[in-house]
C-alpha cells in the first residue's frame, strides 16, 4: 500500500523496498472551470541537481524539449497539452542505479505554460499530485497530494528524490513560486 505524504514529510524509498531499481514518477492535475479564452497547459519538468542544489549544465534540465538526462537514467515520457482524463498526466521514468553519482537530488516541478500572458495560476488547478511507482510491478509506493494551498503561484516544486547514506529518499516539498518556469530555471543555476 502506498505511503501518503503531507507537505514537508520525508520518506525512505529504497531502504524499505530492497531491490528497487526502476521507478516511474507520475504527476497529475485537473484544472477548475476556466473561461479565459486560452487553453490551460501544465508542464512537468525535472532538474538534476548537484550537492550545491544546482544543475551542472542545460542537459540537467529535463522537460518537453529535452526528454532525457543523467546519461539516459531519467526519461520524461512527453508533454500532455490538455491534462484531460484520469491517471497521470505526465510521467518520468528513472533507473535509480544509473543516475550519475554527481547528481544528489532530482527535483520535480509543475509549471503553467505562458501563465502570465494567459492570466492563469495554480489557484485554478486542483487535484495535483505526484506519485512514485515501482516500474517492475506497477505498485504505487509513495503518493503526495498537493492540496489547494496555492493561489497566485505559476510554478510548484512538488518534491525531490535525494540520496542519503547510499539510499534514495523522497521529500514532499509543495512550494509555490511566482515567475513560472523562468524563476525555477534561474534558482537551479541555469540561464532563463
Buried (B, 14 or more C-beta within 10 A) or exposed (E): EEBBBEBEBBBBBBBEBEEBBBBBBBBBBBBEEBEEEBBBBBBBBBBBBBEEBBBBEEEBBBBBEBBEBBEEBBBBBEBBBEBEEEEBBBBBBBBBEEBBEEBBBBBBBBBBBBBEEBEBBBBBBEBBBBBBBBBEEEEBBBBBBBEEBBEEBBBBBBBBBBBBEEBBBBBBBBBBBEBBBBBBBEBBBBEE
